[in-house]
């Protein structure tokens, strides 16, 4: 035991007597010193005494789409970090095509008696989905919070990035670079974020260019989210003479760059590309991707705060909190 005390004391840069007081949960130790000793325990691989282990306040479900898009692991990581100080432990549920469906995950979470659920880009964002599933949860009652996608009639907090503004930012940037034939590629139009991006794109193009509404229809391509969908949609638009592309996700933007190169075009010399999300590693692609950044950290923290308030009996307003996106200019739009 003395060897352990000595190791811990050395790691924490305190006396062995102080380590002993902390391990025995005795008073008279400053909070920062106590934390230093506990951190030393963790670093050295020692198990904390049972009396010092933080008790979980309960479980919280976290339902996200597939993890292929790096923006979803980013949301999950920050939500987990934001939950940690509250004492709640997240149960991560990830969806894959043909795998476990959202409703099946919800049943599993209910069996585990979760205190609440956060849905990221779930069926609440799909205008073709039946949203009674969420009203049923709220009637239990079970606190829920939705990220990215607003469904009127569901009395719960929603947290979203302003998709309309994100498209307007991208269009304005490309127009400032001298582009006129600017295309939009994004996902299926049944999703609320897609509808908002299309609306923002059309509004900005109508305001900043002389492209007609009929031409705008030709310059809009809806496809499947992902690299392959972006590549196919971008290829069609490039054939129609676009020189700038606004993309509904970073992965679609990477597909757009591939489509341009397959046609012997250079990015950004011949075609400029703007993504959406600013997901991890986009600064290190070739060329580094200009993108519209979702404020993931602020959105995730706001969602956790709203959910914990709901769990603690302090309801948040049943409305949508919109967060402003930010244009991040990099190499894929450096030259017109």
Secondary structure, DSSP 8 states (H G I E B T S, - for coil): -HHHHHHHHHHHTS-HHHHHHHHTT-S---HHHHHHHHHHHHHHT----GGGS----EEEEEEE--TTSHHHHHHHHHHHHHHHTTTEEEEEEE--TTS--HHHHHHHHHHTT-SEEEEES-GGGBTTS-THHHHHHHHTT-EEEEES---TT--SEEEEE-HHHHHHHHHHHHHHTT--SEEEEES-TTBHHHHHHHHHHHHHHHHHS---HHHHHHTEEE--SSHHHHHHHHHHHHHTT-SEEEESSHHHHHHHHHHHHHTT--TTTT-EEEEEE--TTGGGSSS--EEEE--HHHHHHHHHHHHHHHHTT----SSEEEE--EEE--GGGS--
